[in-house]
Amino acid sequence: MLDTNMCIYLMRNQPEQVARRFEQCCVGEVIISSITYCELQYGIVASETPERDAVALAALTELIGVAPPGKETGMRYGPIRLATRERKSDMLDKLIAAHATALDVPLVTNDVKGFSNLHGLQVQNWLELAA
């Protein structure tokens, strides 16, 4: 599951190591949370180049499925939020983390520190991985 920042890298910057890692995946292996999709849609509205960004997101979601959170995500969100209530990290990040743990998939992010020590969450940073 790609975090918002990895989607932005793929839409805008396309760093070589992220693009290479993405190309190694089969269709259906990579998803984004609908929560991430919502964040990206907000980014489009707030962007100085909304048309370009909307086209880039449409192209990305042609290749990557958008998964809705289910009941299991809600069940995992409570403990994750409670365990990190002292941290001032974004509640949406905690929902995305809960969604990844509910699906038992790694979360691919460049914000490894922000997602550290969340019970049951597997984190990968494709910017650091050698392809």
N, C-alpha and C positions, 0 to 999 in steps of 0.2 A: 504494500500500500504506500503510495507516494504521498508525502506531506506537501503542504502548500508550497514551501520554498523549492522543493525538487520540481514541481510542476512549472513554477516560474522559470527555473533554470532551463527546462526543456522548451518552454515557450519563447524565451527571449535569448538567453545566453548560449545555450546548448554547449556547455563545456564538453570537451572531447571525451573525458572519462565517463561522464554521465550518459552521453549519447551512445558510447560503445557498450556500456552495461545495459542500457535500455534495448539496444539492438540484439543482445544475446537472449532476450526474453521472447517467449512465444505469445501470440495473441491470447489474451485471457489470463496470463500470468500476473500482469500488473493491473492494479485497480487504484482508484482514488475513492475516498469517502465522499458521500454527498455533502458532508460538512466542509470538506476541502473545496468542493465545487462551489459551495455558497461563498466561501472566502474569496475564491478566484473571481466570482461574479461581482462581488463588492469591489475588488481591485479594478475590474474593468470600468465600473461606474466612476470610480475615483481617479482613473488614469488620465494622463494628458493625451494618450493615444488609444481611446476606447475601441475604435473600429479595428485597428491592428490587433489589439489584445483579444478582442472577441473572435476574430478569425483564427488566431493562434490557439485559443482555448477550444474552439470547435474542431480544429484539426487534431489537437491532442486527445479529445474525447472520442474521436473517431477510432483511435487506436487503443484507448484505455477505457475500461468500463467504470461507471460511477455506481458504487454500492451504497444502498440505503442502510442506515443503522437499524438494528432490530432490538427486540426486547433484551437480548443478551448484552448489547452495548450499554443499555440503561443499567443493567445489573452490575456491570463492571465500572461504570462511571462513578457511582457513589464511593466505593472504596478508594479509587484513584484520587478523586477530589479530596476526600478526607485525609488521605496520607500526605497530600501535598498542599494542604490549606495554608501553610505558612509561606509557601512560595507564591510569588506574585505572577506566576505564569498565566497565560491566557486560558480561560475556561474552554474555549474552542479547541485548544491544543489537547486539553484533558479529554474532551469528547472524542477527538480523533484517536488518541491513545487507547481509549476504551473500545472504540470500534475495531482497531487493529487487534487488540487482545481478544475481543469477542470472536473474530474471524481466525485467530491464531496465525496471523501473518506478521512478518516484520514490517516496521514502519521505516521507510526510507526518507531520511531527513538530513539536512546540514546542521540542524540544531540538536545535536546529540546531547549536549549538556542540559538543555531545556526538557528533554524527555528521559533523563537519567533517573535511575532508581524507581521506576514505576513498575510495580509488581506485575510480572508476566509479560511485560512489553519487550519485544525483540527490536533492536534499533540497528539500522545500517546507514552508512553515509557513502553514497556512490561517488562523492567527490574524492574520498580517501581510498577507495578500493581500486586496486590495480586490475584492469580488465585483461 
